Amino acid sequence: MSAILTGFELDARGLVCSCPRCGRRNRLVFEHLGRNFRCSECRSELVLPSSPIDANGAAEFEAVVGKSALPIVVDFWAPWCGPCKMIAPEVEKVAFTGQGRWLVVKANTEQLPEIAARFAIRGIPTLAVFHQGRELGRQSGAMPAQSIEQFVQRALQTMRPVDPVSSG
C-alpha cells in the first residue's frame, strides 16, 4: 500500500517529505525520481507529489531542473500578478494529472530574481518544461489545464529520440 504524501520541500539533493505512516523524514533523490521509493523507517511506499512544489531558493531550483530524472514543468509567477492567480488552479490540475510523469515547480520571480534573469523571463505567467537542465519548451500567458497539458506533451516529444527508419 502506498502512502500519499503532502508537504514536499526541495533541497539541493531531492524532494524532502515526511512519511504519513510513521512521520520519518525522507529524501527522494532527484536522479532517482520516477523509481519506487520506500520510507527508510517503516518501508511504506512513498508516492511523488500531485501538487506543485515551491522553489524557495536558487540552489534548489537549479538542482531540481538540472538533476531530475523526471521532466520539470516550471510555473514562473509573482504574487501581484492577476493572470498568475488565474492560472494557479489550472497548474494544480496539471500537477495532479502528471503525477509520476513530471513534477510541477513554482518559481516566484520576486523571490528568485536571479532565476528569472537567467532564464530571460520577460512576462508572467510563463511556463517552461525542462529535462536534465535542458529547456524543452516555453509558453507565456494564462491558459486552461488542458492547454497546459498539451503544451507539456508537445515539449516532452522533443526529448524522445528520432526513429531513423521513419525519418527518411
Backbone hydrogen bonds, N-H to C=O, Kabsch-Sander energy under -0.5 kcal/mol:
donor,donor_aa,acceptor,acceptor_aa,energy
3,A,45,E,-3.2
5,L,3,A,-0.5
9,E,16,V,-2.0
11,D,14,G,-2.1
15,L,28,L,-2.4
16,V,9,E,-3.2
17,C,26,N,-2.4
18,S,6,T,-0.5
19,C,24,R,-2.6
23,G,19,C,-2.3
26,N,17,C,-3.4
28,L,15,L,-3.5
28,L,26,N,-0.5
29,V,27,R,-0.8
30,F,13,R,-1.9
32,H,29,V,-1.8
33,L,30,F,-1.6
34,G,35,R,-0.6
35,R,32,H,-2.1
37,F,46,L,-0.8
39,C,44,S,-2.8
43,R,39,C,-1.1
45,E,1,M,-1.0
46,L,37,F,-3.0
47,V,3,A,-1.4
53,I,104,V,-2.4
55,A,106,K,-2.7
56,N,54,D,-0.8
61,F,57,G,-2.2
62,E,58,A,-2.9
63,A,59,A,-2.1
64,V,60,E,-2.5
65,V,61,F,-2.4
66,G,62,E,-2.3
67,K,63,A,-2.5
68,S,64,V,-1.4
69,A,30,F,-2.4
72,I,130,F,-2.9
73,V,103,L,-3.4
74,V,72,I,-0.6
74,V,128,A,-3.5
75,D,105,V,-2.7
76,F,74,V,-0.7
76,F,126,T,-3.2
77,W,75,D,-0.5
77,W,107,A,-2.1
81,C,78,A,-1.4
82,G,80,W,-0.6
85,K,81,C,-1.7
86,M,82,G,-1.9
87,I,83,P,-2.1
88,A,84,C,-1.3
90,E,87,I,-0.5
91,V,87,I,-2.5
92,E,88,A,-2.1
93,K,89,P,-1.7
94,V,90,E,-1.9
95,A,91,V,-2.3
96,F,92,E,-2.2
97,T,93,K,-2.8
98,G,94,V,-1.8
99,Q,96,F,-1.1
101,R,98,G,-2.8
102,W,98,G,-2.1
103,L,71,P,-2.2
105,V,73,V,-2.9
105,V,103,L,-0.5
106,K,53,I,-2.7
107,A,75,D,-2.6
107,A,105,V,-0.5
108,N,106,K,-0.6
109,T,77,W,-3.3
109,T,107,A,-0.7
112,L,108,N,-2.3
115,I,112,L,-0.7
116,A,112,L,-2.0
117,A,113,P,-2.5
118,R,114,E,-2.2
119,F,115,I,-2.2
120,A,117,A,-1.4
121,I,116,A,-2.8
122,R,120,A,-0.8
126,T,76,F,-1.7
127,L,139,Q,-3.5
128,A,74,V,-2.0
129,V,137,G,-2.3
130,F,72,I,-2.9
131,H,134,R,-2.2
132,Q,68,S,-0.7
133,G,65,V,-2.5
134,R,131,H,-1.8
136,L,129,V,-3.6
137,G,129,V,-1.1
139,Q,127,L,-2.7
141,G,125,P,-3.0
148,I,144,P,-2.1
149,E,145,A,-2.9
150,Q,146,Q,-2.0
151,F,147,S,-2.3
152,V,148,I,-2.7
153,Q,149,E,-2.7
154,R,150,Q,-2.4
155,A,151,F,-2.4
156,L,152,V,-2.6
157,Q,153,Q,-1.4
158,T,154,R,-0.6
158,T,155,A,-1.2
159,M,156,L,-1.5
160,R,157,Q,-1.0
167,S,163,D,-1.3
168,G,165,V,-0.6
